[in-house]
């Protein structure tokens, strides 16, 4: 109901009222005048005494429980306001400009009259004065957010906010604007550091992202759609979000605090005003906020930012293994109790891992005493160390626990640990056609002639093979650790009885090796 609706009164039905039929008399007039005068007097009295009554009005009566709830709500509101006030001088808007060269296709107009042709040329839509066939220069502008990292003028933001920019301007809430220089970027974590020549800067305090828990209050600050000094509130929806497909190193904080275009690079703050993450991306089909935003944890940000400030770039190392996540079925096939850890699918030749004694099927559970729960977490752990450092890696193999000591080498791949995971679920049938990998067939299929195994020629949609991640072009090299070289050997190993118990395949593709577990219920 609108405000107008709440003030509207229903008309009084006076059709049967005796007041309509009653004649007006002098007596009635005198009575009516008295009533009106009395009403006016009461109204005047009410107007005179209203301020006193308002000033002396008691607080509404509340139960103790309601009062405590109101106190908590007011305290929370005050906390949000205090965070916004304290963070405002340190949160910045970032504007970028880069030059784009475009080439417009030449348009011919053979029927253009000769006088016009002499004046305009063959293309009347070419910008006036532009030489025919020359590129056109345009300027593309972007915007994002950031925050003061140190009083020395360092600003932290996202790499994708400033990537490719020719000019960068940093604007503060008090109206100051400065040109910024790019100190360094790390595209693999989407972190960049800028620097401005400015004084009187207040860096934001940093929190501890390892101590975060779902349900904690958070505040996202930045300049969505160019609207500076904007804050939104929400909670931590989840931590450790991986496989989002945004960065090479993913360990995102997920939040329902509204994050919109332009928020990228701004801080995600806790209730005490400490930076716990850098707003980076949203999951959205429309391009706007849908309550699923992602922030890079501040502990990772600090590590990268400090390295960029000191060196201007980030150097990561590798140990030389391809890894994948464990499933319960794969873990059981290796007699491993649990599903936490990173499964080694392949050891790269002449790598630190090979020299340290890693083998396919090893399950990595700790690095330098820190737990490793997933393949992505192992990548993050290794990325924290530089080439030349030696790690202590706890490994489960054949029912025994080992400690291996690889020395990190310079990284020659996009990621120091390649992900060999294949997602999928089980179905009732196998649904795949296999071909023996002869040297001739290998050459025709574009596979190394030295590779021994069985070629996956086709996979039916929705079949068991499709569900567990087998794809046309894969090569199966082992079943439960035993080599297979022909389609007949593979079919003999994939009997109904074996499939009911479950079989583990080693599968090779252009991306490397991985494990696949097949099982049919029954």
C-alpha positions, 0 to 999 in steps of 0.5 A: 500500500502506498503512502497515498493509500494509507492516508485515504479514507472511505467516504461516509454514506450519508444517505440514511443519516438523520443529519441530512434531513434535520433542519438548521435552526438557530439553536443548531447553529449555536451548538455547531459554533460551540463545537467548532470553537471548542475544536479550534481551542483544543487544536490551538492548545495542542499546537501550543503544548506539542513541543513540550509533549514531544520533548517529554515523550518516553521511549517506546516500551520494549522487552529486554530481548527486543532492546538487546537485539536493537543494541546489537543492530545499532552496534553493527550499524555503527561498526559499518559506518566506522569502517566506511569512514576510516577506509574512505581516504585510502580507497582510490578510483583508477582510470586508464587510457590506451590507444587502439589502432583500427583499420576500416575496410576501404569502401568503393562507390563506382557510381559516385559522380565525378565532382563528388569523387574528386572531393571525397575520394572513392570512400565518402565515409572516410574521416575528412582529411584522413589519408586513404588507407591509413590506420585510425587511432582511437582511445579506449578508457577503463576504470577500476578501484584500488587501495593504498598499500603503503605510505610510500605511494604504492597502490594495489589493484587488479592486473586486469584493471591496468593491463595494456594501459598507456596512461593511469590516473589515481583519484582519491576521495578528497579530490586529489588526482595523480598520474601513476606508474606501473611498478609490476604486474602478476597476471597469474594471480591478477595482482598489480602494484602502482605508485603515485608521487603523493604525500599524506597517504594512509595505508589500510591495515591488513588482516589474516585471510587464513583465519576467515570463516564463512558467515563473517561480515565483510564490506566491499569498497570501491568505485562501481560504475565510476561511483567513488566511495561506494561500500556494500556489505555482506558475509563470507559465503565460502573460502578456498574457492578453486576451479573458477577459471579466472586465474592460474592460482585460485584460492578465492574468498566468495562473498555476497557483498555486491561487487559490480563492474568498477569494483575490481581492485578494491579492498574487501574489508572485515568488520574491523576495517582490515583488508582481507581480500582484493575484489576481483570477479563476479559470477554473473550471466547479466554482467551485474551483481548476482550475489556471487563475488570473488576476492583474492585472499590478502595473504596471497596479495601481500606475498605478490605485492611485496615481491613486485615492489622489491623486484618488479616481477614475480618468479615462480618455480616448479617441481615437475609433476602433473597433478589431479584431485583425488576422488573417493574411488581413486583414493580407495584404488590406492588403498588411501583412507581419505580424499584430501591430497594431490594425486601425482598423475605424471612425473616430468622427465629430468625434473626436480620431482624425478630426481627426488624420487616421485612416482605416478600414483603418489599422494601429496598431503603436506609441503613443509608441514602445511596441509595440502587438500587439493591439487590447486592448494599444492600449486599455491604452496609451491608458488610461495617458494623461489627456485633453489629452495628445497621442500619437504613433501609428505607422500603416501605410496603403497601403504607407506608414508615417505618424505621427499625433498625436491629442489625447486627449479625455474618454471618453464610452464604457465603453471609450476604444477599442471592440472591433470584432473578430469571431472565426471561422474559414473554411468551404467555403460562404458560407451567407448570404442578402442583401437590398438595404437600401432605406429601407423595408427599413431602417426595418422592420429597425431600421437607419438609413435613411441607411445604404447597403449590403446587409443580411445576412438569414440565416446558416446554421450552420457556413457560411463566413459564420458562421465568419468572424463574419457575423450576421443584421442586419449590413450590408455596405457595401464589398468590397475597399474598393469600395462595394456598395449592392445584393445583386446587386452583392455577389453579383457581387463574391463570385464563386468566383474572388474568393473563392479569392483572398479578399475583405475586407468592411466590415461595420456593426452596432449595435456599429459597423463592423468588417472581415471576410475571406472566402476559400474554399480551392480 
